[in-house]
Amino acid sequence: MRIEQNYSLERHNTFHIPAKTRWFMEYEDEDELNRILKDEYFQECLTLHIGEGSNLLFVNDFNGIILHSAIKGVSLMEETPESVLLRIGAAERWDDIVAYAVSKGWGGIENLSGIPGETGAAAVQNIGAYGAEIKDVIETVEAYNQLTFKKHIFTNEDCRYRYRHSFFKENDHDPYIVTHVNLRLHKNPEYILDYGNLRDALEGREISLPSVRDVVIGMRREKLPDPEAFGNAGSFFMNPVLSGVQYEVLRKRYPEIPMYPLPDGRVKIPAGWLIEKCGFKGKKQGKVGVYAKQALVLVNYGDATGDEIAAYAEVISGTVNEEFGIMLAPEVRYVY
């Protein structure tokens, strides 16, 4: 177990905000996690469990305990002629898992290549890209109740997955900490290629797990900044979902507005298009800016504070709301 006091979180968030936490605790296994949860001092403090911090914006220092998992390991729990079941420690880097699966010929997560963060956080966030979401391959999630200290196995249905959402993000029940994620991957993959220009990017290449992964990584690098060079959290806002009626009203004003139809009749609109239409693409406000190649990404171009980034995000969402009547919701989680 690792315990640090007045600890800088700069290495634990991809915006590189040098916020500090009063305490930082990192556990190696479930037994250590149990010991921490049952500690009286821990129970009295404000606490936050984080992964790699690729979806966090620290607006202020954190006056409490930041908890982090160091549980790693990948185990083959079951194998059939059609599929495999992997048990993955929450602290495993997500893209390492994708690379491992692709090397083994196991499909289902190749479209999620290149997404930063850890596997536990990926399951909490329900990460998605290029028409795929992690919920599509999650069989169960293992988690500990922070108040009862009991372990619970959540089925895919229990997780209440929907776009960028899960049970673990809801606040109307006891908080849970994910320790392991169990994925069902397929030996005969069915490729998802009709999102964005993925199929066009694969033209002339044999369609395989490695080629899809290579193309997805290339496309991400082309439009998303490297967090090591420019602090960012990838997509800052969620793509808004409109009713069919709302979409038709907008389409009359903006015939060129892109959309992705959903099975329930609603329509998803790219937030990046809305932001770009409002003139923010490539613009800066102090040390914060909208990335020139992708309007959905806010970038820390220097030593911007979390408060400065949040303020510019508010300007953007307010302008979009004035122009389109759509209030953008942040995909990034603000931590105060």
Backbone hydrogen bonds in HBPLUS format (Angstrom, degrees):
<---DONOR---> <-ACCEPTOR-->    atom                        ^
c    i                          cat <-CA-CA->   ^        H-A-AA   ^      H-
h    n   atom  resd res      DA  || num        DHA   H-A  angle D-A-AA Bond
n    s   type  num  typ     dist DA aas  dist angle  dist       angle   num
A0002-ARG N   A0026-GLU O   2.92 MM  24  5.01 166.5  1.94 149.4 153.7     1
A0026-GLU N   A0002-ARG O   2.87 MM  24  5.01 156.4  1.92 144.4 150.1     2
A0004-GLU N   A0024-PHE O   2.81 MM  20  5.00 157.7  1.86 147.7 154.6     3
A0024-PHE N   A0004-GLU O   2.80 MM  20  5.00 151.8  1.88 148.3 150.2     4
A0006-ASN N   A0022-ARG O   2.94 MM  16  4.61 161.5  1.97 120.1 121.9     5
A0007-TYR N   A0021-THR O   2.96 MM  14  5.36 133.6  2.18 156.8 157.4     6
A0021-THR N   A0007-TYR O   2.89 MM  14  5.36 154.7  1.95 146.0 153.0     7
A0009-LEU N   A0019-ALA O   2.76 MM  10  5.56 167.6  1.77 175.7 171.4     8
A0012-HIS N   A0009-LEU O   2.82 MM   3  4.97 153.3  1.89 109.5 118.3     9
A0016-HIS N   A0013-ASN O   2.98 MM   3  5.50 157.3  2.03 113.7 121.1    10
A0014-THR N   A0053-GLY O   3.16 MM  39  6.10 154.0  2.24 125.1 126.3    11
A0232-ASN N   A0014-THR O   2.91 MM 218  5.64 130.8  2.16 131.2 127.9    12
A0062-PHE N   A0020-LYS O   2.78 MM  42  6.19 158.5  1.82 156.1 163.1    13
A0022-ARG N   A0062-PHE O   3.05 MM  40  6.50 147.8  2.15 168.5 176.2    14
A0023-TRP N   A0064-GLY O   2.98 MM  41  6.17 138.3  2.15 164.3 164.7    15
A0066-ILE N   A0023-TRP O   2.90 MM  43  6.20 168.3  1.91 150.5 151.1    16
A0025-MET N   A0066-ILE O   2.87 MM  41  6.26 164.3  1.90 166.5 171.0    17
A0068-HIS N   A0025-MET O   2.83 MM  43  6.23 149.4  1.93 158.7 166.4    18
A0027-TYR N   A0068-HIS O   3.16 MM  41  6.71 146.6  2.28 160.3 169.1    19
A0070-ALA N   A0027-TYR O   2.79 MM  43  5.71 138.6  1.96 172.7 171.9    20
A0033-LEU N   A0029-ASP O   3.12 MM   4  6.44 155.9  2.18 146.6 153.9    21
A0034-ASN N   A0030-GLU O   2.92 MM   4  6.15 157.2  1.98 148.2 153.6    22
A0035-ARG N   A0031-ASP O   3.06 MM   4  6.38 154.7  2.13 146.9 153.3    23
A0036-ILE N   A0032-GLU O   3.03 MM   4  6.32 156.8  2.08 149.7 155.4    24
A0037-LEU N   A0033-LEU O   2.94 MM   4  6.20 166.9  1.95 157.0 160.2    25
A0038-LYS N   A0034-ASN O   3.07 MM   4  6.19 149.8  2.16 147.5 154.5    26
A0039-ASP N   A0036-ILE O   3.10 MM   3  5.26 155.9  2.16 106.2 113.8    27
A0043-GLN N   A0039-ASP O   3.10 MM   4  6.40 156.7  2.15 151.7 158.0    28
A0044-GLU N   A0040-GLU O   3.21 MM   4  6.46 134.2  2.43 140.6 151.7    29
A0044-GLU N   A0041-TYR O   3.12 MM   3  5.22 134.3  2.34  98.0 110.4    30
A0045-CYS N   A0042-PHE O   3.20 MM   3  5.35 145.5  2.33 102.9 112.5    31
A0065-ILE N   A0046-LEU O   2.80 MM  19  6.26 158.6  1.84 159.1 165.7    32
A0048-LEU N   A0065-ILE O   2.97 MM  17  6.42 145.4  2.09 162.1 165.5    33
A0067-LEU N   A0048-LEU O   2.81 MM  19  6.02 165.7  1.83 147.5 151.5    34
A0050-ILE N   A0067-LEU O   2.92 MM  17  6.28 159.6  1.97 174.4 177.2    35
A0333-ARG N   A0055-ASN O   2.84 MM 278  6.14 176.4  1.84 154.4 153.6    36
A0057-LEU N   A0333-ARG O   2.86 MM 276  6.04 147.7  1.96 160.8 156.0    37
A0335-VAL N   A0057-LEU O   2.85 MM 278  5.93 161.7  1.88 153.8 150.0    38
A0059-VAL N   A0335-VAL O   2.84 MM 276  5.83 150.6  1.93 149.9 159.9    39
A0091-ALA N   A0071-ILE O   2.83 MM  20  5.22 152.9  1.91 159.5 160.6    40
A0089-GLY N   A0073-GLY O   2.87 MM  16  5.20 157.7  1.92 156.3 160.3    41
A0075-SER N   A0087-ARG O   2.91 MM  12  5.10 161.7  1.94 145.4 151.6    42
A0087-ARG N   A0075-SER O   2.85 MM  12  5.10 162.0  1.88 148.7 154.9    43
A0077-MET N   A0085-LEU O   2.82 MM   8  5.45 149.3  1.91 160.7 168.9    44
A0085-LEU N   A0078-GLU O   2.86 MM   7  5.00 153.6  1.93 145.9 145.3    45
A0080-THR N   A0083-SER O   2.83 MM   3  5.24 173.2  1.83 161.1 161.5    46
A0187-LYS N   A0082-GLU O   2.85 MM 105  5.42 176.2  1.85 141.1 142.4    47
A0084-VAL N   A0185-LEU O   2.92 MM 101  5.41 152.9  2.00 145.1 151.3    48
A0185-LEU N   A0084-VAL O   2.94 MM 101  5.41 151.8  2.02 153.8 160.9    49
A0086-LEU N   A0183-LEU O   2.88 MM  97  5.22 160.3  1.92 152.3 156.3    50
A0183-LEU N   A0086-LEU O   2.87 MM  97  5.22 144.0  2.01 146.6 154.4    51
A0088-ILE N   A0181-VAL O   2.88 MM  93  5.23 160.4  1.92 143.9 150.6    52
A0181-VAL N   A0088-ILE O   2.91 MM  93  5.23 155.5  1.97 145.6 153.3    53
A0092-GLU N   A0089-GLY O   3.11 MM   3  5.70 168.3  2.13 121.0 124.7    54
A0090-ALA N   A0179-THR O   2.94 MM  89  5.08 149.9  2.03 140.8 133.8    55
A0120-GLY N   A0090-ALA O   2.97 MM  30  3.98 171.6  1.97 121.6 119.0    56
A0119-THR N   A0092-GLU O   2.86 MM  27  5.66 152.4  1.94 161.1 169.8    57
A0096-ASP N   A0093-ARG O   3.12 MM   3  5.42 129.8  2.38 104.5 117.7    58
A0097-ILE N   A0093-ARG O   3.32 MM   4  6.75 146.1  2.44 147.9 157.1    59
A0094-TRP N   A0117-GLY O   2.90 MM  23  5.89 168.1  1.92 143.6 147.6    60
A0097-ILE N   A0094-TRP O   2.94 MM   3  5.24 125.2  2.25 104.2 118.4    61
A0098-VAL N   A0094-TRP O   3.11 MM   4  6.56 153.1  2.19 150.1 158.0    62
A0099-ALA N   A0095-ASP O   2.95 MM   4  6.14 165.0  1.98 146.5 150.4    63
A0100-TYR N   A0096-ASP O   2.97 MM   4  6.12 155.5  2.03 142.0 148.8    64
A0101-ALA N   A0097-ILE O   2.92 MM   4  6.14 164.8  1.94 152.2 155.8    65
A0102-VAL N   A0098-VAL O   2.93 MM   4  6.15 166.8  1.95 157.2 160.6    66
A0103-SER N   A0099-ALA O   2.99 MM   4  6.15 155.5  2.06 144.8 151.7    67
A0104-LYS N   A0100-TYR O   3.15 MM   4  6.40 134.0  2.37 141.4 153.1    68
A0104-LYS N   A0101-ALA O   3.11 MM   3  5.17 133.0  2.34  96.7 109.5    69
A0106-TRP N   A0101-ALA O   2.91 MM   5  5.08 166.2  1.93 151.9 147.6    70
A0105-GLY N   A0102-VAL O   3.08 MM   3  5.03 151.3  2.16  99.9 108.9    71
A0107-GLY N   A0186-HIS O   2.69 MM  79  4.99 166.0  1.71 152.6 148.7    72
A0186-HIS N   A0107-GLY O   2.96 MM  79  4.99 168.7  1.97 141.5 143.5    73
A0112-LEU N   A0109-ILE O   2.94 MM   3  5.29 151.7  2.02 110.7 119.9    74
A0113-SER N   A0110-GLU O   3.25 MM   3  5.49 145.9  2.37 115.6 114.0    75
A0122-ALA N   A0118-GLU O   2.93 MM   4  6.17 146.8  2.05 147.5 158.2    76
A0123-ALA N   A0119-THR O   3.08 MM   4  6.38 149.5  2.18 148.6 154.7    77
A0124-VAL N   A0120-GLY O   3.14 MM   4  6.46 149.6  2.23 143.7 152.3    78
A0125-GLN N   A0121-ALA O   2.87 MM   4  6.01 162.0  1.90 154.1 158.2    79
A0126-ASN N   A0122-ALA O   2.92 MM   4  5.72 130.7  2.16 135.8 147.8    80
A0127-ILE N   A0122-ALA O   3.31 MM   5  5.46 155.3  2.37 141.5 148.1    81
A0134-ILE N   A0127-ILE O   2.96 MM   7  5.80 155.6  2.02 165.2 169.1    82
A0129-ALA N   A0132-ALA O   2.89 MM   3  5.49 148.0  2.00 148.8 159.3    83
A0132-ALA N   A0129-ALA O   3.04 MM   3  5.49 166.7  2.06 119.9 124.2    84
A0136-ASP N   A0133-GLU O   3.05 MM   3  5.67 155.3  2.11 115.2 121.9    85
A0137-VAL N   A0134-ILE O   3.04 MM   3  5.73 164.7  2.06 121.4 125.7    86
A0138-ILE N   A0134-ILE O   3.19 MM   4  6.35 127.6  2.48 146.2 160.1    87
A0184-ARG N   A0137-VAL O   2.75 MM  47  5.22 165.8  1.77 160.7 162.9    88
A0139-GLU N   A0182-ASN O   2.82 MM  43  5.67 172.8  1.83 159.8 162.0    89
A0182-ASN N   A0140-THR O   2.96 MM  42  5.25 165.4  1.98 164.7 161.7    90
A0141-VAL N   A0154-PHE O   2.84 MM  13  5.04 147.8  1.95 139.5 150.0    91
A0154-PHE N   A0141-VAL O   2.80 MM  13  5.04 171.4  1.81 158.1 155.2    92
A0142-GLU N   A0180-HIS O   2.90 MM  38  5.08 165.3  1.92 148.0 152.0    93
A0179-THR N   A0142-GLU O   2.87 MM  37  5.76 164.4  1.89 145.2 150.4    94
A0180-HIS N   A0142-GLU O   3.44 MM  38  5.08 168.1  2.45 128.7 130.9    95
A0143-ALA N   A0152-HIS O   3.05 MM   9  5.51 162.4  2.08 156.9 162.5    96
A0152-HIS N   A0143-ALA O   2.77 MM   9  5.51 161.8  1.80 167.4 173.5    97
A0144-TYR N   A0177-ILE O   2.83 MM  33  5.16 154.0  1.89 139.3 143.8    98
A0177-ILE N   A0144-TYR O   2.86 MM  33  5.16 149.6  1.96 138.2 148.0    99
A0145-ASN N   A0150-LYS O   2.93 MM   5  5.45 169.1  1.94 152.6 154.3   100
A0149-PHE N   A0145-ASN O   2.83 MM   4  5.07 137.7  2.01 135.0 144.1   101
A0146-GLN N   A0175-PRO O   2.91 MM  29  5.70 174.8  1.91 156.5 158.2   102
A0159-CYS N   A0155-THR O   3.17 MM   4  6.47 139.5  2.35 146.7 156.6   103
A0159-CYS N   A0156-ASN O   3.21 MM   3  5.30 132.7  2.44  96.4 108.6   104
A0160-ARG N   A0157-GLU O   3.13 MM   3  5.64 164.1  2.16 115.1 120.1   105
A0167-PHE N   A0159-CYS O   2.63 MM   8  4.93 148.5  1.72 141.0 145.0   106
A0162-ARG N   A0165-HIS O   3.28 MM   3  5.22 158.5  2.33 128.9 129.7   107
A0165-HIS N   A0162-ARG O   2.98 MM   3  5.22 148.5  2.08 143.0 132.9   108
A0169-LYS N   A0166-SER O   3.09 MM   3  5.60 163.2  2.12 115.1 120.3   109
A0170-GLU N   A0167-PHE O   3.12 MM   3  5.44 161.1  2.15 111.3 117.2   110
A0198-LEU N   A0195-TYR O   3.38 MM   3  6.21 168.3  2.39 137.1 140.5   111
A0201-ALA N   A0197-ASN O   2.97 MM   4  6.20 152.4  2.05 149.6 157.5   112
A0202-LEU N   A0198-LEU O   3.17 MM   4  6.42 129.5  2.44 139.7 152.3   113
A0202-LEU N   A0199-ARG O   3.13 MM   3  5.16 137.1  2.32  96.1 108.2   114
A0203-GLU N   A0200-ASP O   3.14 MM   3  5.22 160.9  2.18 104.8 110.6   115
A0205-ARG N   A0202-LEU O   2.95 MM   3  5.47 158.7  2.00 143.2 143.6   116
A0212-VAL N   A0208-SER O   2.95 MM   4  6.10 162.9  1.98 154.3 158.8   117
A0213-ARG N   A0209-LEU O   2.98 MM   4  6.13 164.5  2.01 151.4 156.2   118
A0214-ASP N   A0210-PRO O   2.88 MM   4  6.05 163.5  1.91 148.2 153.0   119
A0215-VAL N   A0211-SER O   2.97 MM   4  6.10 163.1  2.00 147.8 152.1   120
A0216-VAL N   A0212-VAL O   2.91 MM   4  6.07 165.1  1.94 154.0 158.3   121
A0217-ILE N   A0213-ARG O   2.96 MM   4  6.13 167.9  1.97 156.0 159.1   122
A0218-GLY N   A0214-ASP O   2.93 MM   4  6.11 157.0  1.99 144.8 151.8   123
A0219-MET N   A0215-VAL O   2.85 MM   4  6.07 158.2  1.90 152.5 158.1   124
A0220-ARG N   A0216-VAL O   2.93 MM   4  6.15 156.4  1.99 149.9 156.4   125
A0221-ARG N   A0217-ILE O   2.95 MM   4  6.16 161.1  1.99 150.5 155.5   126
A0222-GLU N   A0218-GLY O   3.01 MM   4  6.14 141.9  2.16 140.2 150.6   127
A0223-LYS N   A0219-MET O   3.28 MM   4  6.50 146.9  2.39 143.5 149.8   128
A0224-LEU N   A0220-ARG O   2.75 MM   4  5.53 139.4  1.92 153.1 162.5   129
A0229-ALA N   A0226-ASP O   2.90 MM   3  5.40 139.0  2.07 113.5 124.8   130
A0230-PHE N   A0226-ASP O   2.91 MM   4  6.10 170.7  1.91 163.6 166.3   131
A0300-ASN N   A0231-GLY O   2.72 MM  69  4.83 166.6  1.74 152.0 155.3   132
A0236-PHE N   A0296-LEU O   2.85 MM  60  5.97 179.5  1.85 164.1 164.0   133
A0331-GLU N   A0236-PHE O   2.70 MM  95  5.40 157.1  1.75 127.9 135.6   134
A0332-VAL N   A0236-PHE O   3.34 MM  96  5.50 155.1  2.41 142.1 137.6   135
A0238-MET N   A0329-ALA O   2.86 MM  91  5.77 170.4  1.87 177.4 175.9   136
A0269-ILE N   A0240-PRO O   2.93 MM  29  5.63 167.7  1.95 168.3 172.5   137
A0242-LEU N   A0267-VAL O   2.71 MM  25  5.19 164.6  1.74 161.2 160.5   138
A0267-VAL N   A0242-LEU O   2.81 MM  25  5.19 163.3  1.84 152.3 157.4   139
A0247-TYR N   A0243-SER O   3.00 MM   4  6.26 162.2  2.03 155.1 160.0   140
A0248-GLU N   A0244-GLY O   3.06 MM   4  6.27 158.5  2.11 145.3 150.5   141
A0249-VAL N   A0245-VAL O   3.12 MM   4  6.39 154.0  2.19 150.6 157.0   142
A0250-LEU N   A0246-GLN O   3.13 MM   4  6.45 159.6  2.18 148.9 153.9   143
A0251-ARG N   A0247-TYR O   2.78 MM   4  6.00 154.6  1.84 153.1 161.5   144
A0252-LYS N   A0248-GLU O   3.21 MM   4  6.36 141.0  2.37 139.9 147.3   145
A0253-ARG N   A0250-LEU O   2.99 MM   3  5.29 126.9  2.28 103.1 116.6   146
A0254-TYR N   A0250-LEU O   2.75 MM   4  5.96 155.5  1.81 154.5 163.2   147
A0257-ILE N   A0254-TYR O   3.02 MM   3  5.55 169.7  2.03 126.0 127.0   148
A0260-TYR N   A0268-LYS O   2.87 MM   8  5.05 141.9  2.02 142.1 152.7   149
A0268-LYS N   A0260-TYR O   2.93 MM   8  5.05 173.4  1.94 141.2 143.4   150
A0262-LEU N   A0266-ARG O   2.90 MM   4  5.34 161.2  1.94 159.4 153.2   151
A0265-GLY N   A0262-LEU O   3.06 MM   3  5.59 162.2  2.09 125.4 126.2   152
A0273-TRP N   A0270-PRO O   3.14 MM   3  5.46 130.2  2.40 103.0 114.7   153
A0274-LEU N   A0270-PRO O   3.43 MM   4  6.87 156.1  2.49 147.1 152.7   154
A0275-ILE N   A0271-ALA O   2.97 MM   4  6.26 161.5  2.00 156.4 161.4   155
A0276-GLU N   A0272-GLY O   2.92 MM   4  6.04 160.0  1.96 145.5 151.3   156
A0277-LYS N   A0273-TRP O   2.88 MM   4  5.99 154.0  1.95 145.6 153.0   157
A0278-CYS N   A0274-LEU O   3.19 MM   4  6.43 132.6  2.42 135.9 147.2   158
A0278-CYS N   A0275-ILE O   3.15 MM   3  5.20 133.3  2.38  94.9 107.5   159
A0280-PHE N   A0275-ILE O   3.36 MM   5  5.96 168.8  2.37 151.5 148.9   160
A0279-GLY N   A0276-GLU O   2.91 MM   3  5.14 159.6  1.96 109.5 114.5   161
A0283-LYS N   A0280-PHE O   2.91 MM   3  5.27 167.5  1.93 135.6 136.6   162
A0282-GLY N   A0290-VAL O   3.08 MM   8  5.11 128.4  2.36 111.1 125.1   163
A0290-VAL N   A0283-LYS O   2.85 MM   7  5.59 157.7  1.90 163.3 169.9   164
A0285-GLN N   A0288-VAL O   2.68 MM   3  5.35 165.4  1.70 165.4 169.0   165
A0288-VAL N   A0285-GLN O   3.24 MM   3  5.35 164.1  2.27 119.7 122.9   166
A0301-TYR N   A0287-LYS O   2.82 MM  14  5.22 149.9  1.91 157.3 162.0   167
A0289-GLY N   A0299-VAL O   3.09 MM  10  5.28 152.0  2.17 143.7 150.5   168
A0299-VAL N   A0289-GLY O   2.75 MM  10  5.28 164.7  1.78 158.5 162.8   169
A0291-TYR N   A0297-VAL O   2.96 MM   6  5.61 169.1  1.98 159.8 163.4   170
A0294-GLN N   A0291-TYR O   3.35 MM   3  5.41 144.6  2.48  99.7 109.2   171
A0297-VAL N   A0294-GLN O   3.19 MM   3  5.94 169.2  2.20 123.6 125.7   172
A0309-ILE N   A0305-THR O   3.16 MM   4  6.52 154.9  2.23 148.7 155.0   173
A0310-ALA N   A0306-GLY O   2.93 MM   4  6.15 161.4  1.96 149.8 155.1   174
A0311-ALA N   A0307-ASP O   2.93 MM   4  6.08 149.9  2.03 141.4 149.7   175
A0312-TYR N   A0308-GLU O   3.12 MM   4  6.36 156.8  2.18 144.1 148.9   176
A0313-ALA N   A0309-ILE O   3.01 MM   4  6.23 155.5  2.07 148.4 155.6   177
A0314-GLU N   A0310-ALA O   3.02 MM   4  6.25 144.5  2.15 141.7 150.7   178
A0315-VAL N   A0311-ALA O   3.12 MM   4  6.48 147.8  2.23 142.0 150.3   179
A0316-ILE N   A0312-TYR O   3.02 MM   4  6.32 159.3  2.06 150.5 155.4   180
A0317-SER N   A0313-ALA O   2.95 MM   4  6.19 172.5  1.96 153.1 154.6   181
A0318-GLY N   A0314-GLU O   2.92 MM   4  5.93 155.1  1.99 143.4 150.7   182
A0319-THR N   A0315-VAL O   3.02 MM   4  6.18 156.5  2.08 146.2 152.0   183
A0320-VAL N   A0316-ILE O   3.00 MM   4  6.26 163.3  2.03 156.4 160.9   184
A0321-ASN N   A0317-SER O   2.99 MM   4  6.12 154.2  2.05 142.1 149.3   185
A0322-GLU N   A0318-GLY O   2.99 MM   4  6.25 151.9  2.07 143.7 151.2   186
A0323-GLU N   A0319-THR O   3.00 MM   4  6.22 155.4  2.06 149.4 155.8   187
A0324-PHE N   A0320-VAL O   2.80 MM   4  5.79 169.9  1.81 155.8 159.0   188
A0325-GLY N   A0321-ASN O   2.77 MM   4  4.45 137.5  1.95 118.9 128.4   189
